[in-house]
C-alpha cells in the first residue's frame, strides 16, 4: 500500500500542532512530511517531498494559501484550513478538495 504524504502550512505554531494531532487521530496512516509557517516554505516542502495533500492556511506571510495553490496546480490535492469563510469560492476555483473553517473539529 502506498503511503499518503501531506504537508501542513499555517503561520501559527499551535494551529499546526493541533491540526497534526487531529489528523493523526482520524487518519493514522497519513504521513505529515513537513510543516511550513509561510507560503514560500510550503512551496519548498511541496517541491522537496511531493506530497499528495497540502493543508494550507489562507492568510500566511509572503504567499497566501491561494497563491500557493495556484502555483502547485495539479501537483497535489489542496485542503484549505482557515478562519475566513469569504475565500471559499476562490479556493474551490483553485481546485481545493475541501475548505475547513477554524477551529478544526474532529468531525471535519
HUFENKA-V584998 format. One record per residue. RES is the residue in one letter. SS is DSSP state (hx for helix, st for strand, lp for the rest). OMEGA is omega in radians with two decimals (NA if undefined). NEAR is the number of other C-alpha atoms within 12 Angstrom. Layout:
BEGIN
res=RES ss=SS omega=OMEGA near=NEAR
res=RES ss=SS omega=OMEGA near=NEAR
END
This chain:
BEGIN
res=X ss=lp omega=-3.14 near=4
res=X ss=lp omega=3.09 near=9
res=X ss=lp omega=3.10 near=15
res=X ss=lp omega=-3.11 near=21
res=X ss=st omega=3.13 near=28
res=X ss=st omega=2.95 near=35
res=X ss=st omega=3.07 near=43
res=X ss=st omega=3.10 near=45
res=X ss=st omega=3.10 near=48
res=X ss=lp omega=-3.09 near=39
res=X ss=lp omega=3.12 near=29
res=X ss=lp omega=-3.11 near=23
res=X ss=hx omega=-3.08 near=17
res=X ss=hx omega=3.13 near=16
res=X ss=hx omega=3.06 near=26
res=X ss=hx omega=3.13 near=30
res=X ss=hx omega=3.14 near=23
res=X ss=hx omega=-3.14 near=21
res=X ss=hx omega=3.11 near=37
res=X ss=hx omega=3.12 near=29
res=X ss=hx omega=3.13 near=21
res=X ss=hx omega=3.12 near=21
res=X ss=hx omega=3.11 near=26
res=X ss=hx omega=3.13 near=17
res=X ss=hx omega=-3.02 near=16
res=X ss=hx omega=-3.09 near=15
res=X ss=lp omega=-3.02 near=19
res=X ss=lp omega=-3.11 near=15
res=X ss=lp omega=3.14 near=15
res=X ss=lp omega=3.12 near=25
res=X ss=st omega=3.05 near=24
res=X ss=st omega=-3.03 near=33
res=X ss=st omega=3.10 near=26
res=X ss=st omega=3.10 near=30
res=X ss=st omega=-3.13 near=36
res=X ss=st omega=3.12 near=35
res=X ss=lp omega=3.08 near=33
res=X ss=lp omega=-3.08 near=31
res=X ss=hx omega=3.14 near=35
res=X ss=hx omega=3.09 near=27
res=X ss=hx omega=3.11 near=27
res=X ss=hx omega=3.11 near=43
res=X ss=hx omega=3.14 near=37
res=X ss=hx omega=3.11 near=24
res=X ss=hx omega=3.14 near=31
res=X ss=hx omega=3.11 near=37
res=X ss=hx omega=-3.10 near=21
res=X ss=hx omega=-2.98 near=15
res=X ss=hx omega=-3.11 near=23
res=X ss=lp omega=-3.12 near=24
res=X ss=lp omega=3.07 near=32
res=X ss=lp omega=-3.08 near=28
res=X ss=st omega=3.00 near=36
res=X ss=st omega=3.04 near=49
res=X ss=st omega=-3.00 near=45
res=X ss=st omega=2.94 near=51
res=X ss=lp omega=3.11 near=48
res=X ss=lp omega=-3.09 near=42
res=X ss=lp omega=3.08 near=27
res=X ss=lp omega=3.08 near=27
res=X ss=lp omega=3.13 near=21
res=X ss=lp omega=3.12 near=20
res=X ss=lp omega=3.07 near=27
res=X ss=lp omega=3.07 near=30
res=X ss=hx omega=3.10 near=43
res=X ss=hx omega=3.13 near=39
res=X ss=hx omega=3.09 near=27
res=X ss=hx omega=-3.13 near=42
res=X ss=hx omega=3.13 near=37
res=X ss=hx omega=-3.09 near=24
res=X ss=hx omega=-3.09 near=23
res=X ss=lp omega=-3.10 near=30
res=X ss=lp omega=3.09 near=21
res=X ss=lp omega=3.13 near=20
res=X ss=lp omega=3.04 near=20
res=X ss=lp omega=3.09 near=31
res=X ss=st omega=-3.12 near=31
res=X ss=st omega=2.99 near=40
res=X ss=st omega=3.10 near=34
res=X ss=st omega=3.08 near=44
res=X ss=st omega=-3.01 near=40
res=X ss=st omega=3.06 near=33
res=X ss=lp omega=-3.01 near=21
res=X ss=lp omega=-3.12 near=20
res=X ss=hx omega=-3.06 near=19
res=X ss=hx omega=-3.14 near=14
res=X ss=hx omega=-3.03 near=24
res=X ss=hx omega=-3.12 near=26
res=X ss=hx omega=3.13 near=17
res=X ss=hx omega=3.12 near=21
res=X ss=hx omega=-3.14 near=33
res=X ss=hx omega=3.03 near=22
res=X ss=hx omega=3.12 near=17
res=X ss=lp omega=2.97 near=27
res=X ss=lp omega=3.06 near=27
res=X ss=st omega=3.06 near=33
res=X ss=st omega=3.06 near=24
res=X ss=st omega=-3.12 near=25
res=X ss=st omega=-3.03 near=34
res=X ss=st omega=3.12 near=29
res=X ss=st omega=3.04 near=23
res=X ss=lp omega=-0.02 near=22
res=X ss=lp omega=-3.11 near=18
res=X ss=lp omega=3.12 near=23
res=X ss=lp omega=3.13 near=16
res=X ss=lp omega=-3.13 near=17
res=X ss=lp omega=-3.14 near=11
res=X ss=lp omega=NA near=19
END
